[in-house]
Amino acid sequence: MLHAVLIMIPDNDRSLPGRERMRRQREAAAKALDESARLSGLPILSWDRDAAGVPVFERGVCWSLSHKTSVAAGVVATTPVGIDVEVIEPRNPALWEYVASAQEQTLLTDGDWPTFFRLWTAKEAVLKANRVGLSKLDVCRLVAAPTPSCAALAFEQSPWSVTFLASERILTAVAHKGAEVAWHRA
């Protein structure tokens, strides 16, 4: 069982300097990781990153985090795992072509922003689980039409499952290899 933890970030005032807002987001994400580790019976680590910003896995613990101005998320596991959180709001329509191949677009029944973010968060979570960046977006593919709660993707021919949690304007995705996901708010 994976324990994905979301933490709402109160009073992350946009009038604060960017560094202070980012510090608050990172602190909330670290707390989400701590809580996920506690719920999973895994050690709480320092959640270090390497020089490229990639999470350093230690003591058999894999982890992933994500944060936006108003929310942070984290998940800890003994196998590779990825998490992404996004606020659903209109963006540049050109992003559709950047994120979704022609074949993937045929699998998507709606061309609305919630559908876009379902695909985006799924892909970003899979890329995080594989410890690679957006430069590998073209080898991360949707293999079946997503549902509101899950999606099936492949990264370099390796299958991945993605579980979603949607609430109001926030969408969170966890990429895993077939585990159950329990969602927690801290």
Protein Blocks (a to p, Z undefined) as FASTA:
>chain_A
ZZddddddehiafkbcfklmmmmmmmmmmmmmmmmmmmnopacdehiacfkopacdeehi
acdddddfkbccddddfbdcdddddddddddfklmmmmmcfklmmmpmbfcfklmmmmmm
mmmmmmmmnopafklmmmcccfbdcdfkbccddeehiacddddddehjbccddddehiac
ddddZZ
